[in-house]
Amino acid sequence: MRLNPRRTILHIILALLTGLLMGLAYSWFISPVTYIDASPAILRADFKDQYRSVIAASYATTHDLPRARARLELLGDTDPTGELSAQAQRMLASGTSLAIVQPLAQLATDLRQGTVSIPVTSTSFIAVVNTPTLEIPFANITAQIDVTESIQPTLPSTSLSFEQTPLAPQQLFTSTPRPTATLIRRVDAPFTRTEQETVCNPDLQPGLLQFILLDSRRRQVAGIEIIVTWSEGEDRFFTGFKPELGNGYADFVMQADTTYSARVAESGAFISDILIPTCTDANGTIYLGGLAFTFQQ
Amino acid sequence: MTSSNWIKIALAIITGIALGVIYGWVIDPIEYIDVTPNILRADYRADYVLMVAEAHQSEQDSETSARHLAILGSESPAQIVTSTLEYAAHNGFTQNEILLLQGLLTAMQTYQPQGNNSP
């Protein structure tokens, strides 16, 4: 039997397509390309979160902002800073300790500001620093900062400068605190309320209680704990977790018919008898407003 | 059908398979998303370990450092740091960075995971 040429061509085309499908099935499903040199950008979301946490923890030690920024870019996020803030909020909401979350918020804040700031934390770091500089006013804070900044250059040459305690990390005793151009904020300087404003904006959430914390130079300060209490409970939160609204910004939503008190945890600045104010719009409609407090060192 | 036609069809199938494999492996390979860190490229992996070392320098928290390193694979944390140190030695890491990695290695070599030893 002889097939006509057209039919033969049809068979060849069908065979080619069959082979093509077989090849695709093999290369996509049976033996797909195996990745061995992946970039952080294609990591699973939870691993990306961990990667960001490590970047922030590293930054908390090195204060190397360009490097932290470069490392974050590896993750391929469209808004690395926003992702940091979002992750910090997610972690706080899931009950992760502040010690783990704060470096993320601090890095997000610094990235937005473009400058390295000193984290405001009362860590156990201070307790193990045992150098003569403790006698200097606020030297504990200075030492805490400078140890992390100056470990690398001073480690080899100053390793015999101070008596070492075996239980403590060696570098805590071997780096000499030195003058630094970085702003050092006095964590014990009290915050006092400088402004109080009733916010009548129907676009805002009713009962929104806003806080803005400023340092002595009127720059917003992240990482300050605020405690809001009412008869049935208490809430604690920190400035700086919504950097898009300001590094010293924090807020809380009040309920109607509840009286609140607010306190800046570090300094004890206290406001009592806080109630949701009522506002009236142009049509005479009454609605619940909000309050904004400004504290300054 | 003549044998020459069968040969043509077989050649067409083979050609198709070759084209399909080329397309699936080279032109449009499967794109992976949501991968695990154990397949990170060596330089990313080394930088990650370096970040852990930098964080460890101030935190001195071996538990946390070991947990961070554990995502890189099934090797022990000490082995991971050891291989990173080898990479660092051959790839121009600074002396400070190598010191940091050595500090982390020491911590990981002495680190004992906290298990539940209660009866």
Chai-1 contact restraints between the chains, C-beta under 6 A:
chainA,res_idxA,chainB,res_idxB,connection_type,confidence,min_distance_angstrom,max_distance_angstrom,comment,restraint_id
A,L3,B,M1,contact,1.0,0.0,6.0,A-B,restraint_1
A,T8,B,N5,contact,1.0,0.0,6.0,A-B,restraint_2
A,H11,B,I9,contact,1.0,0.0,6.0,A-B,restraint_3
A,I12,B,K8,contact,1.0,0.0,6.0,A-B,restraint_4
A,I12,B,I9,contact,1.0,0.0,6.0,A-B,restraint_5
A,I12,B,A12,contact,1.0,0.0,6.0,A-B,restraint_6
A,A15,B,I9,contact,1.0,0.0,6.0,A-B,restraint_7
A,A15,B,A12,contact,1.0,0.0,6.0,A-B,restraint_8
A,A15,B,I13,contact,1.0,0.0,6.0,A-B,restraint_9
A,L16,B,A12,contact,1.0,0.0,6.0,A-B,restraint_10
A,L16,B,G16,contact,1.0,0.0,6.0,A-B,restraint_11
A,T18,B,I13,contact,1.0,0.0,6.0,A-B,restraint_12
A,G19,B,I13,contact,1.0,0.0,6.0,A-B,restraint_13
A,G19,B,G16,contact,1.0,0.0,6.0,A-B,restraint_14
A,G19,B,I17,contact,1.0,0.0,6.0,A-B,restraint_15
A,L20,B,G16,contact,1.0,0.0,6.0,A-B,restraint_16
A,L20,B,L19,contact,1.0,0.0,6.0,A-B,restraint_17
A,L20,B,G20,contact,1.0,0.0,6.0,A-B,restraint_18
A,M22,B,I17,contact,1.0,0.0,6.0,A-B,restraint_19
A,G23,B,I17,contact,1.0,0.0,6.0,A-B,restraint_20
A,G23,B,G20,contact,1.0,0.0,6.0,A-B,restraint_21
A,G23,B,V21,contact,1.0,0.0,6.0,A-B,restraint_22
A,L24,B,G20,contact,1.0,0.0,6.0,A-B,restraint_23
A,L24,B,G24,contact,1.0,0.0,6.0,A-B,restraint_24
A,S27,B,V21,contact,1.0,0.0,6.0,A-B,restraint_25
A,S27,B,G24,contact,1.0,0.0,6.0,A-B,restraint_26
A,S27,B,W25,contact,1.0,0.0,6.0,A-B,restraint_27
A,W28,B,G24,contact,1.0,0.0,6.0,A-B,restraint_28
A,W28,B,I30,contact,1.0,0.0,6.0,A-B,restraint_29
A,P32,B,I30,contact,1.0,0.0,6.0,A-B,restraint_30
A,V33,B,W25,contact,1.0,0.0,6.0,A-B,restraint_31
A,V33,B,P29,contact,1.0,0.0,6.0,A-B,restraint_32
A,V33,B,I30,contact,1.0,0.0,6.0,A-B,restraint_33
A,Y35,B,Y32,contact,1.0,0.0,6.0,A-B,restraint_34
A,Y35,B,I39,contact,1.0,0.0,6.0,A-B,restraint_35
A,I36,B,I39,contact,1.0,0.0,6.0,A-B,restraint_36
A,D37,B,R41,contact,1.0,0.0,6.0,A-B,restraint_37
A,A38,B,V35,contact,1.0,0.0,6.0,A-B,restraint_38
A,A38,B,I39,contact,1.0,0.0,6.0,A-B,restraint_39
A,A38,B,L40,contact,1.0,0.0,6.0,A-B,restraint_40
A,P40,B,Y44,contact,1.0,0.0,6.0,A-B,restraint_41
A,I42,B,Y32,contact,1.0,0.0,6.0,A-B,restraint_42
A,I42,B,I33,contact,1.0,0.0,6.0,A-B,restraint_43
A,I42,B,V35,contact,1.0,0.0,6.0,A-B,restraint_44
A,R44,B,D34,contact,1.0,0.0,6.0,A-B,restraint_45
A,F47,B,P37,contact,1.0,0.0,6.0,A-B,restraint_46
A,V54,B,M51,contact,1.0,0.0,6.0,A-B,restraint_47
A,V54,B,V52,contact,1.0,0.0,6.0,A-B,restraint_48
A,V54,B,H68,contact,1.0,0.0,6.0,A-B,restraint_49
A,A57,B,A55,contact,1.0,0.0,6.0,A-B,restraint_50
A,S58,B,M51,contact,1.0,0.0,6.0,A-B,restraint_51
A,S58,B,E54,contact,1.0,0.0,6.0,A-B,restraint_52
A,S58,B,A55,contact,1.0,0.0,6.0,A-B,restraint_53
A,T61,B,E54,contact,1.0,0.0,6.0,A-B,restraint_54
A,T61,B,A55,contact,1.0,0.0,6.0,A-B,restraint_55
A,T61,B,Q57,contact,1.0,0.0,6.0,A-B,restraint_56
A,T61,B,S58,contact,1.0,0.0,6.0,A-B,restraint_57
A,T62,B,E54,contact,1.0,0.0,6.0,A-B,restraint_58
A,T148,B,S58,contact,1.0,0.0,6.0,A-B,restraint_59
A,Q152,B,N96,contact,1.0,0.0,6.0,A-B,restraint_60
A,P169,B,Q60,contact,1.0,0.0,6.0,A-B,restraint_61
